[in-house]
């Protein structure tokens, strides 16, 4: 007999688990069957309802509902209800009897696809269960459905088939249509484009602009937040005289602080709080205006979004992970005389979406974003009468990015109830809430760089990457870009970006390296922590560096591997797309690796047996070495400078002298070869 393990049991979020359903006879439960309780343990949704409120079983989302009738437009008819009942039963089966369903999120996406099917059924005078038994009709639906729905329905139908007809309560006559469904799902997955690596110029300016915006607000944050606090406590302050008069009439002058005198309007208020220069400067940069009390809340949300963005840029956290950061989320410690920074929060296991504690290394600059976010959160919490205890400050139910909708100045009348878990501001770290001036306009240089990173994608055919448009940012891009650039910092040629990422790159090399003992302490096993993205980016980043520094090098290559490359590509003026593809595949298969060295590069996949010699000259006769004359010239100059500072009689001086002699002789031979070729 199948027994349901509730979200509450798995997640420990709700106060009481949904009722167990043990019947395997294909009969739906009674309408009174409780499918969800609220956080206080009272029934909130029953099977007979057409909206199920599962908020208690989802972390940090005070309102999360499954709506079986939202697809219905206009008056509800008998056909609508019949179809809604069928998709409800199908989702219930999927939820209660399929072992892989462990989160509300899984049900949301599945219900979205079922609603798509429901609309088709209504328009074509059929029902979901009928269409699942009519391969021809179902094939017609697939012609209209989007690829994403095909992907989800493929998993759903597979689950329904595997649970058996007795448990389902209806037959499934699938044949060629299921095969077609799976083919469409596979094609959709294959055609899903990877999130782009942000071009270095745009990436560097995005970091700089984000930090600048934080600095601008830091200078006035105390005054700005005090203004919000005062306007939240006094419903007249900063409002127009007409609005003040109307409020007085509404309140009938019963509140003690609502005197008959008028309070300053907003334009006067910003002078009193010494904010005019800041507001005017902000308007010039962004084209946005702050002209009313209501605009204060929108501006604060934008500041939250900018801080959110900076955290993403310097941690690689997923959007949901950053959303769930608690009020106190930054940990600092000293090791080997150096201060280190970690973000403490939650990540989720891929296979069941269960949250686990995790930590992410980050850059010192993030501390400033955390401080600003905490100041904003403190004002919001204090406005609703909450003083966070030490325990609450590290609990994700009290988020760092609490919603600005809790502020009276937001103008929202439908704010969520005042109890934990508190909701976040929505859309943070996205184009929806970030100022456009953070993102540079795309140029030919940026498109060329995208083509060098991914030559298999037709960038110029995608309108959103058109020259002259602002870069179409998404949070996933920041995650992938940090992984690629940090995994192979030698590939970053832009000095400003190299400097910006220097510290976070060093931290990741220490704490996220493969087999690192540190990583085991930071990362939840089986999760989607950035560590895994960083590791997965290693072959790609190495391949990109190899293509840029070796295959596309303008100077002659020497050394064992360098000479082989020169011989192989000597007749080619350009590197073909096929050559790039083969190169990328070799790196991903582990057939070759690449890292920059003082003399050029190294491609060995085995542990280096030259390191114990502790001298750069050991690479000169290595079969895996890539040597460039420009590099060896720099090494000679550096070695000569080191030798000049040593005691001529010391053993170290003798070693340096021998190295220098060998390097000079090797370079002379290379110069001679180049001279003969010329």
C-alpha positions in Angstrom: 0.0 0.0 0.0 1.4 3.4 -1.0 1.9 5.9 1.7 2.4 9.6 1.1 5.3 11.4 2.7 4.2 15.0 3.1 6.0 18.2 2.3 5.9 19.0 6.0 7.7 15.8 6.9 10.4 16.3 4.2 10.8 20.0 4.7 9.6 20.6 8.2 8.0 23.9 7.0 4.3 23.2 7.7 2.7 22.7 11.1 0.8 19.6 10.0 1.1 17.3 7.1 -1.7 16.8 4.5 -4.0 13.8 5.1 -2.8 10.4 4.0 -4.5 8.8 1.0 -4.0 5.0 0.9 -6.6 3.9 -1.7 -5.2 2.3 -4.8 -8.5 1.7 -6.5 -8.5 4.7 -8.9 -11.2 6.6 -7.0 -10.7 10.2 -6.1 -11.0 11.2 -2.4 -14.0 12.9 -0.9 -14.3 16.6 -1.4 -13.7 17.0 2.3 -10.3 15.3 2.1 -7.7 17.8 3.5 -4.9 18.3 1.0 -3.3 21.2 3.0 -3.1 22.7 6.4 -2.0 26.2 7.3 1.1 26.8 9.5 -1.1 26.9 12.6 -2.4 23.4 11.8 -5.9 24.3 10.6 -7.4 22.8 7.3 -7.0 25.4 4.6 -7.6 23.4 1.4 -9.7 20.3 0.6 -9.8 18.1 -2.4 -13.1 19.6 -3.5 -11.6 23.1 -3.7 -10.5 24.4 -7.1 -7.6 26.4 -5.5 -5.3 24.5 -3.2 -3.2 26.7 -0.8 0.1 24.9 -0.2 1.9 27.9 1.2 2.7 26.1 4.5 4.8 23.5 2.6 7.0 25.9 0.7 9.9 27.8 2.3 9.9 31.6 2.2 6.8 32.0 0.1 3.8 33.1 2.2 1.4 32.6 -0.7 1.7 29.7 -3.0 -1.4 28.2 -4.6 -2.4 25.6 -7.2 -5.3 27.0 -9.3 -7.2 24.5 -11.4 -9.6 27.0 -12.9 -7.4 30.0 -13.8 -7.5 28.9 -17.5 -11.3 29.5 -17.6 -12.3 32.8 -19.2 -15.7 34.3 -18.5 -18.6 32.3 -17.0 -17.8 28.9 -15.7 -19.8 26.2 -17.5 -20.4 22.5 -16.8 -17.7 21.6 -19.4 -15.2 23.8 -17.6 -15.8 22.1 -14.3 -15.6 18.6 -15.8 -12.2 19.4 -17.3 -11.0 21.1 -14.1 -12.0 18.0 -12.1 -10.0 15.7 -14.4 -6.8 17.8 -14.3 -7.2 18.0 -10.5 -7.3 14.2 -10.3 -4.4 13.7 -12.6 -2.3 16.1 -10.6 -3.4 14.5 -7.3 -2.2 11.1 -8.7 1.1 12.6 -9.7 1.5 14.2 -6.3 0.5 11.3 -4.1 1.7 8.3 -6.1 4.8 9.3 -8.0 7.9 8.8 -5.9 9.9 11.7 -7.4 7.5 14.5 -6.5 8.9 16.2 -3.4 8.2 19.9 -3.8 5.4 22.3 -4.5 7.5 23.7 -7.4 7.2 20.3 -9.2 3.4 20.6 -9.0 3.3 24.2 -10.2 5.1 23.5 -13.5 3.0 20.3 -14.1 -0.3 22.1 -13.4 0.8 24.8 -15.8 1.1 22.2 -18.6 -2.2 20.6 -17.5 -4.0 23.9 -17.8 -2.6 24.2 -21.3 -4.1 20.8 -22.1 -7.4 21.9 -20.4 -7.8 24.9 -22.7 -7.2 22.7 -25.8 -9.7 20.2 -24.5 -12.4 22.8 -24.0 -11.9 24.4 -27.4 -12.0 21.0 -29.1 -15.0 19.5 -27.2 -13.0 16.8 -25.3 -11.5 16.2 -21.9 -8.0 15.4 -20.6 -8.7 11.7 -19.9 -10.3 11.3 -23.3 -7.4 12.9 -25.1 -5.0 10.7 -23.3 -6.8 7.8 -24.9 -6.9 9.3 -28.4 -3.4 9.2 -30.0 -4.6 11.2 -33.1 -6.2 14.0 -31.0 -3.3 14.1 -28.6 -0.9 14.4 -31.6 -3.0 17.4 -32.8 -2.6 18.9 -29.3 1.2 18.4 -29.6 1.2 20.4 -32.8 -0.1 23.4 -30.9 1.6 23.0 -27.5 4.9 24.6 -26.8 8.0 22.5 -26.4 8.2 23.2 -22.6 4.7 21.7 -22.1 5.7 18.7 -24.2 8.7 18.1 -21.9 6.7 18.3 -18.7 3.8 16.2 -20.1 6.3 13.5 -21.2 7.4 13.0 -17.6 3.8 13.1 -16.4 2.5 10.5 -18.8 5.5 8.3 -18.1 4.6 8.5 -14.4 0.9 7.7 -15.1 1.8 4.7 -17.2 4.2 3.3 -14.6 1.6 3.6 -11.7 -0.8 1.3 -13.6 -4.5 1.5 -14.7 -6.0 0.3 -11.4 -4.4 3.1 -9.4 -5.1 5.7 -12.1 -8.7 4.7 -12.6 -8.6 5.2 -16.4 -6.8 3.5 -19.3 -4.0 5.0 -21.4 -3.9 4.0 -25.0 -0.5 5.4 -26.0 1.5 4.3 -28.9 3.1 6.5 -31.6 1.9 9.7 -29.9 3.9 9.0 -26.8 7.0 8.4 -29.0 6.3 11.7 -30.7 5.9 13.4 -27.4 9.2 12.1 -26.2 10.9 13.2 -29.5 9.5 16.7 -29.1 10.6 16.8 -25.5 14.2 15.7 -26.4 14.3 18.2 -29.3 13.2 21.0 -27.0 15.9 20.1 -24.5 18.5 20.0 -27.2 17.5 23.4 -28.6 17.5 25.1 -25.3 20.3 27.7 -25.6 22.9 27.9 -22.9 23.0 31.1 -21.0 25.7 33.3 -22.5 28.9 34.3 -20.8 28.7 38.1 -20.5 31.4 39.7 -22.7 34.3 41.1 -20.7 33.8 44.7 -21.5 30.1 44.6 -20.5 30.8 42.4 -17.4 33.5 44.7 -16.1 31.3 47.8 -16.5 28.4 46.0 -14.9 30.5 45.4 -11.8 31.8 49.0 -11.7 28.4 50.5 -12.3 26.8 48.3 -9.6 29.4 49.3 -7.1 29.1 53.0 -8.0 25.3 52.9 -7.4 25.9 51.3 -4.0 28.4 54.0 -3.2 26.0 56.8 -4.2 23.3 55.4 -1.9 25.7 54.7 1.0 26.4 58.5 1.3 22.7 59.3 1.9 21.4 56.0 3.2 20.8 57.2 6.8 18.9 60.3 5.7 16.9 58.4 3.0 15.9 55.6 5.3 15.0 58.1 8.1 12.7 59.8 5.6 11.0 56.5 4.8 10.6 55.7 8.5 9.1 59.2 9.3 6.7 59.0 6.3 5.6 55.5 7.3 4.9 56.6 10.8 3.1 59.8 9.8 0.5 59.3 7.0 0.5 63.1 6.3 4.2 63.8 6.0 5.4 64.4 2.4 1.9 64.0 0.9 0.3 66.7 -1.1 -1.8 69.2 0.8 -4.9 67.9 -1.0 -4.1 64.3 0.0 -3.4 65.4 3.6 -6.8 67.1 3.8 -8.5 64.0 2.5 -6.7 61.8 5.0 -7.8 64.1 7.8 -11.4 63.8 6.6 -11.1 60.0 6.4 -9.6 59.7 9.9 -12.0 62.3 11.2 -9.2 63.8 13.1 -9.3 61.1 15.7 -5.5 60.2 15.7 -3.5 62.3 18.1 -0.7 63.0 15.6 -3.0 64.2 12.9 -3.2 67.9 13.8 -5.0 70.5 11.8 -1.7 72.0 10.5 -0.3 70.8 7.2 3.0 68.9 7.1 5.6 69.7 4.4 5.0 68.3 0.9 7.5 66.0 -0.7 9.4 68.6 -2.6 10.0 70.6 0.6 10.8 67.4 2.6 13.7 66.3 0.4 15.5 69.6 1.2 14.9 69.2 4.9 16.5 65.7 4.7 19.3 67.0 2.4 18.5 64.6 -0.4 17.9 67.0 -3.3 21.4 66.6 -4.8 21.2 62.8 -4.6 17.7 62.6 -6.2 18.7 65.0 -9.0 21.9 63.1 -9.7 20.0 59.8 -9.7 17.5 61.2 -12.2 20.3 62.3 -14.6 21.9 58.8 -14.4 18.9 56.7 -14.8 16.1 58.9 -16.3 13.9 58.0 -13.4 12.3 60.5 -11.0 11.6 60.4 -7.3 8.7 62.9 -6.9 6.5 61.4 -4.2 6.4 59.3 -1.0 5.3 56.3 -3.0 8.4 56.6 -5.2 10.5 56.1 -2.1 9.4 52.5 -1.8 10.2 51.8 -5.5 13.6 53.4 -5.1 14.4 51.2 -2.0 13.4 48.1 -3.9 15.8 49.2 -6.7 18.6 49.5 -4.1 17.7 46.0 -2.8 17.9 44.8 -6.4 21.3 46.4 -6.9 22.7 44.8 -3.7 21.1 41.5 -4.8 23.0 41.8 -8.1 26.3 42.5 -6.5 25.9 39.4 -4.3 25.1 37.3 -7.4 28.1 38.7 -9.3 30.5 37.8 -6.6 29.2 34.5 -5.3 27.6 32.7 -8.2 24.5 31.9 -6.1 21.3 31.0 -7.8 18.5 33.5 -7.8 16.5 31.4 -5.3 19.5 31.0 -3.0 20.1 34.7 -2.8 16.4 35.3 -2.2 16.6 33.0 0.8 19.5 34.7 2.5 18.6 35.4 6.1 19.1 38.9 7.6 22.5 37.9 9.1 24.1 35.9 6.3 27.8 37.1 6.1 30.5 35.2 7.9 34.0 36.5 8.2 37.1 34.8 9.6 40.9 35.1 9.5 43.2 32.4 8.1 46.9 32.8 7.5 46.6 36.4 8.5 44.0 37.1 5.8 40.3 38.0 6.2 37.9 35.8 4.3 34.2 36.2 3.6 31.4 33.6 3.3 27.7 33.9 2.6 25.6 31.5 4.7 22.2 30.3 3.4 20.4 27.4 1.9 20.8 25.4 -1.3 18.5 22.7 -2.7 19.2 19.2 -3.8 18.5 18.6 -7.4 16.6 15.4 -7.1 14.1 16.4 -4.4 14.3 20.2 -3.9 15.0 19.7 -0.1 16.8 22.6 1.4 20.2 22.2 3.2 22.5 24.7 4.8 25.5 25.8 2.6 28.1 28.5 2.3 29.6 30.4 -0.6 33.0 32.2 -0.8 32.7 35.8 -1.8 34.5 39.1 -2.2 34.9 41.8 0.5 32.9 44.2 -1.7 29.8 42.1 -0.9 30.0 43.3 2.8 28.9 46.7 1.6 25.9 45.3 -0.2 24.9 43.3 2.9 25.2 46.3 5.1 22.9 48.4 2.9 20.4 45.6 2.6 20.4 45.1 6.4 19.7 48.8 6.9 16.7 48.6 4.5 15.5 45.4 6.1 15.8 46.9 9.6 13.5 49.8 8.6 10.9 47.5 7.1 11.0 45.1 10.1 10.8 48.0 12.6 7.8 49.5 10.6 5.8 46.3 11.2 6.9 46.1 14.8 9.5 43.3 14.5 12.8 43.4 16.5 14.8 40.4 15.3 16.3 38.1 17.9 19.7 36.5 17.4 17.9 33.3 16.3 15.6 35.0 13.9 18.5 36.9 12.3 19.9 33.7 10.9 16.6 32.2 10.0 15.6 32.4 6.3 12.0 33.0 7.4 13.3 36.5 8.2 14.9 37.3 4.8 17.5 39.9 4.1 15.5 41.1 1.1 12.1 41.4 2.9 9.4 42.9 0.6 9.0 46.6 0.5 5.3 46.0 0.3 5.3 45.8 4.1 6.1 49.6 4.1 3.0 51.8 4.5 4.6 54.2 1.9 4.4 51.5 -0.7 0.8 52.4 -1.3 -0.2 48.7 -1.3 -3.4 47.8 0.5 -3.1 44.0 0.0 0.1 43.4 2.0 0.5 39.8 3.3 -0.2 39.0 6.9 2.3 40.0 9.5 3.9 36.7 10.5 6.8 34.6 9.4 7.9 33.5 6.9 8.0 37.1 5.5 8.0 37.5 1.8 10.8 38.8 -0.3 10.7 41.7 -2.7 9.9 40.2 -6.1 12.0 40.4 -9.2 15.3 41.4 -7.5 18.5 41.1 -9.6 16.5 41.2 -12.9 16.0 43.7 -15.6 12.5 44.3 -14.2 13.9 46.0 -11.1 17.5 47.1 -12.1 18.2 50.5 -13.7 19.1 50.3 -17.4 22.2 52.5 -17.0 24.0 49.5 -15.3 24.2 47.7 -18.7 26.3 48.9 -21.6 25.0 49.0 -25.2 26.2 46.0 -27.3 28.9 46.7 -29.8 30.6 44.8 -32.6 33.4 44.0 -30.2 31.0 42.3 -27.9 29.4 40.2 -30.6 32.9 39.1 -31.9 33.8 38.0 -28.3 30.5 36.0 -28.1 31.4 34.3 -31.3 34.8 33.4 -30.1 33.3 31.9 -26.9 30.6 30.0 -28.6 31.1 29.9 -32.4 28.4 27.3 -32.9 25.6 29.8 -32.0 24.3 32.3 -34.5 24.5 35.3 -32.2 23.7 37.8 -35.0 20.3 36.2 -35.7 19.1 36.7 -32.1 17.5 40.1 -31.9 18.1 40.6 -28.2 21.9 40.6 -28.9 21.6 43.2 -31.6 24.3 45.9 -31.8 22.9 49.1 -30.2 20.7 47.4 -27.7 21.4 47.2 -23.9 22.8 43.9 -22.8 19.8 41.5 -22.1 21.0 40.5 -18.6 19.6 37.5 -16.6 20.9 36.2 -13.2 21.9 32.9 -14.8 24.4 34.8 -17.0 26.2 36.1 -13.9 26.5 32.6 -12.5 28.0 31.1 -15.6 30.2 34.1 -16.4 31.8 34.0 -12.9 32.4 30.3 -13.2 34.1 30.6 -16.6 36.2 33.6 -15.8 37.2 32.4 -12.3 38.0 28.9 -13.6 40.5 30.2 -16.1 41.6 33.6 -14.9 44.4 33.6 -17.4 41.9 33.9 -20.2 40.7 37.3 -18.9 42.6 39.8 -21.0 40.8 42.9 -19.9 42.9 44.4 -17.0 40.0 46.0 -15.2 38.0 42.7 -15.1 41.1 40.8 -14.1 41.6 43.2 -11.1 37.9 43.1 -10.2 37.9 39.3 -10.0 41.3 38.7 -8.6 40.3 38.1 -5.0 37.2 36.0 -5.6 39.2 34.0 -8.2 41.9 33.3 -5.6 39.3 32.3 -3.0 37.6 29.9 -5.4 40.9 28.3 -6.3 41.4 27.5 -2.6 37.9 26.5 -1.5 36.3 25.2 -4.7 39.2 23.2 -6.2 38.5 19.5 -6.9 39.0 17.3 -3.9 39.4 20.3 -1.6 38.8 19.5 2.1 37.3 23.0 2.4 34.7 22.3 -0.2 33.3 19.3 1.7 32.6 21.6 4.7 30.9 24.3 2.6 28.8 22.3 0.2 25.8 20.1 0.7 26.2 16.7 -0.9 24.1 16.3 -4.0 23.1 20.0 -4.2 23.3 22.6 -6.9 25.9 24.7 -5.1 28.0 27.0 -7.3 30.9 24.7 -6.6 29.5 22.2 -9.1 29.0 25.0 -11.7 32.6 26.1 -11.1 33.9 22.5 -11.6 31.8 22.0 -14.7 33.2 25.2 -16.2 36.8 24.1 -15.8 37.0 22.2 -19.2 35.1 25.0 -21.0 37.3 27.7 -19.5 40.5 25.9 -20.3 39.3 25.2 -23.9 38.5 28.9 -24.4 41.9 29.9 -23.0 43.6 27.3 -25.2 41.8 28.5 -28.3 42.6 32.2 -27.6 46.2 31.8 -26.4 47.4 28.9 -28.5 45.3 28.1 -31.6 44.6 31.8 -32.4 48.1 33.0 -31.4 49.8 35.3 -33.8 53.3 34.3 -32.9 55.2 31.1 -33.6 54.8 28.3 -31.1 57.6 26.0 -29.8 57.9 23.3 -27.3 56.6 19.8 -27.8 52.9 20.6 -28.1 53.5 24.0 -29.5 55.5 22.7 -32.4 52.9 20.0 -33.1 50.1 22.7 -33.2 52.2 24.9 -35.6 52.8 22.0 -37.9 49.1 20.9 -37.9 47.6 24.4 -38.6 50.4 26.0 -40.6 48.4 25.9 -43.8 45.2 27.3 -42.2 44.7 31.1 -42.1 41.8 30.8 -39.7 40.5 28.3 -37.2 37.4 26.6 -38.5 34.2 26.1 -36.5 34.8 22.3 -36.7 38.3 22.7 -35.2 36.8 24.7 -32.3 34.1 22.1 -31.8 36.6 19.2 -31.8 38.9 21.1 -29.4 36.0 21.8 -27.0 35.0 18.1 -27.1 38.5 17.0 -26.3 38.7 19.2 -23.2 35.3 18.0 -22.0 36.3 14.4 -22.4 39.5 15.1 -20.4 41.8 14.2 -23.3 43.6 17.4 -22.9 43.9 20.2 -20.3 45.5 23.7 -20.5 47.0 26.2 -18.1 49.1 29.2 -18.7 52.8 29.0 -17.6 55.6 31.5 -17.5 57.0 30.1 -20.8 53.6 29.8 -22.5 51.4 26.9 -21.5 51.0 23.2 -20.5 48.7 20.6 -21.8 49.5 17.5 -19.7 46.6 15.5 -18.2 48.9 13.7 -15.9 50.5 15.1 -12.7 53.5 17.2 -13.7 56.8 15.4 -13.1 58.8 18.6 -13.7 57.6 20.5 -10.6 60.0 18.8 -8.1 62.9 20.3 -10.1 61.5 23.8 -9.1 63.0 25.4 -12.2 61.2 26.8 -15.3 63.9 25.3 -17.5 62.4 21.8 -16.9 59.6 22.8 -19.3 62.0 23.4 -22.2 62.2 19.8 -23.3 58.6 18.7 -22.2 56.5 17.1 -24.9 53.4 18.8 -23.4 54.8 22.3 -23.3 53.9 25.4 -25.4 56.7 28.0 -25.5 56.5 31.5 -26.9 59.5 33.7 -27.6 57.7 36.7 -26.0 57.2 34.7 -22.8 60.8 33.3 -22.7 62.1 36.9 -23.2 60.2 38.0 -20.1 61.4 35.1 -18.1 65.0 35.8 -19.1 64.7 39.5 -17.9 63.1 38.4 -14.6 65.7 35.7 -14.0 68.5 38.2 -14.7 67.0 40.7 -12.3 66.7 38.1 -9.6 70.3 37.0 -10.2 71.6 40.6 -9.8 70.1 40.7 -6.2 71.8 37.5 -5.1 75.1 36.8 -3.4 77.3 35.7 -6.3 78.9 33.0 -4.0 75.5 31.5 -3.0 74.2 28.2 -4.2 71.0 29.9 -5.3 73.0 32.3 -7.5 74.7 29.3 -9.1 71.3 27.8 -9.9 69.9 31.0 -11.3 73.0 31.5 -13.4 72.7 28.0 -14.8 69.0 28.6 -15.6 69.7 31.9 -17.2 72.4 30.4 -19.4 70.0 27.6 -20.5 67.2 30.0 -21.2 69.3 32.3 -23.3 70.8 29.4 -25.3 67.2 28.1 -25.9 66.0 31.5 -27.1 68.9 31.9 -29.4 68.0 28.6 -31.1 64.4 29.8 -31.4 65.4 33.1 -32.9 67.5 31.3 -35.4 64.6 29.1 -36.4 62.4 32.1 -36.9 65.1 33.9 -38.8 65.5 30.9 -41.2 61.7 30.9 -41.8 61.7 34.5 -42.6 
